[in-house]
Amino acid sequence: MTETRVERTETANPVIIERKSGSGAGTIIAVIIGLALVAIIAFFLLNMNRQEEVRTDAVSDAAASVAGAADQVGDAAGRAADRVNPAQ
């Protein structure tokens, strides 16, 4: 009879865990992009507000011009009436 012998060694290989801590460049770039987006959005919102003010001013100026023209027409009508029927 042949004798068989099996030897086992139960030594586990060491597990090496390397923690990679980046330089933080990705975070910095993400923050810069976020701030740029906020600035762009704020610019467009403020610009829209200014355009609304310009429109409001234009409408107000047009209304004032119409009022001035109406006053002139009224004065001209009064003078024409005085010429047709002068006060004695």
DOMAR-426014 format. One record per atom (N, C-alpha, C): residue number from 1; residue in three letters; x, y negated, z negated. Coordinates in pm, whole numbers, plus 50000, padded with zeros to 5 digits. Layout:
BEGIN
NUM / ALA / X / Y / Z $
...
! end
This chain:
BEGIN
1 / MET / 50081 / 50114 / 50000 $
1 / MET / 50000 / 50000 / 50000 $
1 / MET / 50088 / 49876 / 50000 $
2 / THR / 50040 / 49777 / 50074 $
2 / THR / 50119 / 49656 / 50089 $
2 / THR / 50063 / 49551 / 49994 $
3 / GLU / 50150 / 49489 / 49929 $
3 / GLU / 50108 / 49388 / 49832 $
3 / GLU / 50110 / 49250 / 49899 $
4 / THR / 50000 / 49175 / 49886 $
4 / THR / 49992 / 49041 / 49944 $
4 / THR / 49985 / 48939 / 49831 $
5 / ARG / 50057 / 48841 / 49853 $
5 / ARG / 50059 / 48737 / 49750 $
5 / ARG / 50032 / 48603 / 49817 $
6 / VAL / 49935 / 48528 / 49767 $
6 / VAL / 49899 / 48396 / 49822 $
6 / VAL / 49926 / 48293 / 49714 $
7 / GLU / 50002 / 48197 / 49751 $
7 / GLU / 50030 / 48088 / 49657 $
7 / GLU / 49962 / 47960 / 49707 $
8 / ARG / 49895 / 47897 / 49618 $
8 / ARG / 49830 / 47770 / 49653 $
8 / ARG / 49879 / 47662 / 49561 $
9 / THR / 49905 / 47552 / 49620 $
9 / THR / 49943 / 47437 / 49538 $
9 / THR / 49830 / 47335 / 49547 $
10 / GLU / 49787 / 47291 / 49438 $
10 / GLU / 49673 / 47199 / 49431 $
10 / GLU / 49719 / 47056 / 49410 $
11 / THR / 49820 / 47017 / 49476 $
11 / THR / 49863 / 46877 / 49463 $
11 / THR / 49795 / 46797 / 49573 $
12 / ALA / 49723 / 46699 / 49532 $
12 / ALA / 49651 / 46615 / 49627 $
12 / ALA / 49745 / 46507 / 49679 $
13 / ASN / 49725 / 46474 / 49804 $
13 / ASN / 49803 / 46365 / 49860 $
13 / ASN / 49753 / 46234 / 49800 $
14 / PRO / 49841 / 46145 / 49768 $
14 / PRO / 49796 / 46018 / 49708 $
14 / PRO / 49721 / 45933 / 49811 $
15 / VAL / 49617 / 45869 / 49764 $
15 / VAL / 49539 / 45780 / 49850 $
15 / VAL / 49588 / 45639 / 49825 $
16 / ILE / 49630 / 45578 / 49931 $
16 / ILE / 49681 / 45441 / 49920 $
16 / ILE / 49575 / 45346 / 49976 $
17 / ILE / 49533 / 45255 / 49894 $
17 / ILE / 49434 / 45155 / 49936 $
17 / ILE / 49505 / 45021 / 49946 $
18 / GLU / 49506 / 44968 / 50066 $
18 / GLU / 49568 / 44838 / 50085 $
18 / GLU / 49458 / 44734 / 50099 $
19 / ARG / 49463 / 44638 / 50017 $
19 / ARG / 49367 / 44529 / 50026 $
19 / ARG / 49428 / 44420 / 50112 $
20 / LYS / 49355 / 44389 / 50214 $
20 / LYS / 49403 / 44285 / 50303 $
20 / LYS / 49331 / 44156 / 50269 $
21 / SER / 49405 / 44064 / 50223 $
21 / SER / 49346 / 43933 / 50199 $
21 / SER / 49397 / 43841 / 50308 $
22 / GLY / 49302 / 43795 / 50389 $
22 / GLY / 49339 / 43711 / 50503 $
22 / GLY / 49383 / 43574 / 50457 $
23 / SER / 49425 / 43499 / 50552 $
23 / SER / 49472 / 43364 / 50522 $
23 / SER / 49356 / 43269 / 50501 $
24 / GLY / 49235 / 43311 / 50529 $
24 / GLY / 49118 / 43225 / 50511 $
24 / GLY / 49091 / 43138 / 50632 $
25 / ALA / 49163 / 43160 / 50740 $
25 / ALA / 49145 / 43078 / 50860 $
25 / ALA / 49005 / 43097 / 50919 $
26 / GLY / 48954 / 43219 / 50913 $
26 / GLY / 48819 / 43244 / 50966 $
26 / GLY / 48713 / 43166 / 50889 $
27 / THR / 48727 / 43161 / 50759 $
27 / THR / 48633 / 43087 / 50676 $
27 / THR / 48641 / 42938 / 50706 $
28 / ILE / 48763 / 42889 / 50719 $
28 / ILE / 48781 / 42746 / 50747 $
28 / ILE / 48721 / 42710 / 50882 $
29 / ILE / 48743 / 42794 / 50982 $
29 / ILE / 48687 / 42768 / 51114 $
29 / ILE / 48534 / 42772 / 51110 $
30 / ALA / 48478 / 42867 / 51036 $
30 / ALA / 48332 / 42875 / 51023 $
30 / ALA / 48275 / 42750 / 50956 $
31 / VAL / 48343 / 42701 / 50854 $
31 / VAL / 48297 / 42579 / 50785 $
31 / VAL / 48305 / 42460 / 50880 $
32 / ILE / 48412 / 42449 / 50957 $
32 / ILE / 48427 / 42338 / 51051 $
32 / ILE / 48317 / 42343 / 51157 $
33 / ILE / 48288 / 42461 / 51209 $
33 / ILE / 48182 / 42475 / 51309 $
33 / ILE / 48047 / 42438 / 51247 $
34 / GLY / 48023 / 42481 / 51124 $
34 / GLY / 47898 / 42446 / 51056 $
34 / GLY / 47883 / 42296 / 51038 $
35 / LEU / 47990 / 42229 / 50996 $
35 / LEU / 47985 / 42084 / 50979 $
35 / LEU / 47964 / 42013 / 51113 $
36 / ALA / 48027 / 42064 / 51218 $
36 / ALA / 48009 / 42005 / 51350 $
36 / ALA / 47863 / 42017 / 51395 $
37 / LEU / 47801 / 42131 / 51370 $
37 / LEU / 47660 / 42149 / 51407 $
37 / LEU / 47570 / 42054 / 51329 $
38 / VAL / 47598 / 42037 / 51201 $
38 / VAL / 47519 / 41945 / 51119 $
38 / VAL / 47534 / 41803 / 51172 $
39 / ALA / 47657 / 41763 / 51208 $
39 / ALA / 47681 / 41629 / 51261 $
39 / ALA / 47608 / 41608 / 51393 $
40 / ILE / 47610 / 41708 / 51480 $
40 / ILE / 47543 / 41695 / 51610 $
40 / ILE / 47392 / 41683 / 51591 $
41 / ILE / 47336 / 41764 / 51504 $
41 / ILE / 47192 / 41758 / 51479 $
41 / ILE / 47153 / 41623 / 51419 $
42 / ALA / 47233 / 41574 / 51324 $
42 / ALA / 47206 / 41444 / 51263 $
42 / ALA / 47212 / 41333 / 51367 $
43 / PHE / 47310 / 41341 / 51457 $
43 / PHE / 47323 / 41239 / 51562 $
43 / PHE / 47198 / 41235 / 51649 $
44 / PHE / 47149 / 41351 / 51691 $
44 / PHE / 47031 / 41354 / 51776 $
44 / PHE / 46907 / 41305 / 51702 $
45 / LEU / 46893 / 41341 / 51575 $
45 / LEU / 46777 / 41295 / 51499 $
45 / LEU / 46780 / 41144 / 51480 $
46 / LEU / 46897 / 41088 / 51449 $
46 / LEU / 46908 / 40943 / 51433 $
46 / LEU / 46885 / 40872 / 51565 $
47 / ASN / 46933 / 40930 / 51674 $
47 / ASN / 46915 / 40870 / 51805 $
47 / ASN / 46768 / 40869 / 51844 $
48 / MET / 46696 / 40975 / 51813 $
48 / MET / 46552 / 40979 / 51841 $
48 / MET / 46480 / 40870 / 51763 $
49 / ASN / 46521 / 40848 / 51638 $
49 / ASN / 46460 / 40745 / 51555 $
49 / ASN / 46484 / 40607 / 51615 $
50 / ARG / 46605 / 40584 / 51664 $
50 / ARG / 46637 / 40454 / 51727 $
50 / ARG / 46554 / 40434 / 51853 $
51 / GLN / 46535 / 40539 / 51932 $
51 / GLN / 46455 / 40527 / 52053 $
51 / GLN / 46311 / 40492 / 52020 $
52 / GLU / 46259 / 40548 / 51912 $
52 / GLU / 46123 / 40514 / 51870 $
52 / GLU / 46115 / 40367 / 51831 $
53 / GLU / 46218 / 40316 / 51763 $
53 / GLU / 46219 / 40175 / 51725 $
53 / GLU / 46225 / 40086 / 51848 $
54 / VAL / 46305 / 40125 / 51948 $
54 / VAL / 46315 / 40047 / 52071 $
54 / VAL / 46180 / 40045 / 52142 $
55 / ARG / 46112 / 40158 / 52146 $
55 / ARG / 45980 / 40163 / 52209 $
55 / ARG / 45881 / 40073 / 52135 $
56 / THR / 45884 / 40078 / 52003 $
56 / THR / 45795 / 39996 / 51923 $
56 / THR / 45823 / 39849 / 51948 $
57 / ASP / 45951 / 39811 / 51952 $
57 / ASP / 45987 / 39672 / 51978 $
57 / ASP / 45942 / 39629 / 52117 $
58 / ALA / 45956 / 39717 / 52215 $
58 / ALA / 45915 / 39685 / 52352 $
58 / ALA / 45765 / 39662 / 52360 $
59 / VAL / 45688 / 39745 / 52293 $
59 / VAL / 45542 / 39730 / 52292 $
59 / VAL / 45505 / 39601 / 52221 $
60 / SER / 45571 / 39570 / 52111 $
60 / SER / 45543 / 39446 / 52038 $
60 / SER / 45575 / 39324 / 52123 $
61 / ASP / 45688 / 39328 / 52193 $
61 / ASP / 45725 / 39217 / 52280 $
61 / ASP / 45625 / 39200 / 52394 $
62 / ALA / 45581 / 39312 / 52450 $
62 / ALA / 45482 / 39305 / 52558 $
62 / ALA / 45351 / 39247 / 52508 $
63 / ALA / 45310 / 39285 / 52389 $
63 / ALA / 45186 / 39232 / 52331 $
63 / ALA / 45200 / 39082 / 52306 $
64 / ALA / 45315 / 39040 / 52259 $
64 / ALA / 45338 / 38897 / 52236 $
64 / ALA / 45334 / 38821 / 52368 $
65 / SER / 45390 / 38880 / 52473 $
65 / SER / 45387 / 38815 / 52605 $
65 / SER / 45245 / 38802 / 52656 $
66 / VAL / 45165 / 38905 / 52637 $
66 / VAL / 45025 / 38901 / 52680 $
66 / VAL / 44950 / 38795 / 52601 $
67 / ALA / 44977 / 38785 / 52473 $
67 / ALA / 44911 / 38684 / 52391 $
67 / ALA / 44950 / 38544 / 52437 $
68 / GLY / 45077 / 38525 / 52468 $
68 / GLY / 45122 / 38395 / 52517 $
68 / GLY / 45058 / 38361 / 52650 $
69 / ALA / 45048 / 38458 / 52738 $
69 / ALA / 44984 / 38435 / 52868 $
69 / ALA / 44836 / 38402 / 52850 $
70 / ALA / 44771 / 38469 / 52758 $
70 / ALA / 44629 / 38442 / 52732 $
70 / ALA / 44610 / 38300 / 52680 $
71 / ASP / 44701 / 38256 / 52594 $
71 / ASP / 44694 / 38118 / 52545 $
71 / ASP / 44709 / 38018 / 52660 $
72 / GLN / 44802 / 38045 / 52751 $
72 / GLN / 44824 / 37955 / 52864 $
72 / GLN / 44701 / 37952 / 52955 $
73 / VAL / 44642 / 38068 / 52978 $
73 / VAL / 44521 / 38074 / 53061 $
73 / VAL / 44409 / 37996 / 52994 $
74 / GLY / 44396 / 38010 / 52864 $
74 / GLY / 44292 / 37936 / 52791 $
74 / GLY / 44314 / 37786 / 52799 $
75 / ASP / 44439 / 37743 / 52785 $
75 / ASP / 44469 / 37600 / 52795 $
75 / ASP / 44440 / 37548 / 52936 $
76 / ALA / 44478 / 37627 / 53038 $
76 / ALA / 44453 / 37586 / 53176 $
76 / ALA / 44304 / 37578 / 53203 $
77 / ALA / 44227 / 37672 / 53150 $
77 / ALA / 44082 / 37669 / 53168 $
77 / ALA / 44022 / 37546 / 53100 $
78 / GLY / 44075 / 37511 / 52985 $
78 / GLY / 44026 / 37392 / 52914 $
78 / GLY / 44056 / 37266 / 52993 $
79 / ARG / 44175 / 37256 / 53050 $
79 / ARG / 44211 / 37138 / 53130 $
79 / ARG / 44125 / 37131 / 53256 $
80 / ALA / 44100 / 37247 / 53318 $
80 / ALA / 44016 / 37249 / 53438 $
80 / ALA / 43875 / 37205 / 53405 $
81 / ALA / 43825 / 37248 / 53291 $
81 / ALA / 43690 / 37208 / 53250 $
81 / ALA / 43684 / 37059 / 53223 $
82 / ASP / 43791 / 37004 / 53166 $
82 / ASP / 43795 / 36860 / 53140 $
82 / ASP / 43796 / 36781 / 53271 $
83 / ARG / 43861 / 36834 / 53374 $
83 / ARG / 43867 / 36765 / 53502 $
83 / ARG / 43731 / 36768 / 53573 $
84 / VAL / 43661 / 36879 / 53558 $
84 / VAL / 43531 / 36891 / 53623 $
84 / VAL / 43428 / 36804 / 53551 $
85 / ASN / 43433 / 36805 / 53420 $
85 / ASN / 43337 / 36730 / 53341 $
85 / ASN / 43415 / 36646 / 53240 $
86 / PRO / 43470 / 36534 / 53285 $
86 / PRO / 43552 / 36455 / 53193 $
86 / PRO / 43467 / 36395 / 53081 $
87 / ALA / 43528 / 36384 / 52966 $
87 / ALA / 43459 / 36325 / 52851 $
87 / ALA / 43453 / 36175 / 52871 $
88 / GLN / 43337 / 36114 / 52847 $
88 / GLN / 43322 / 35970 / 52870 $
88 / GLN / 43322 / 35893 / 52745 $
! end
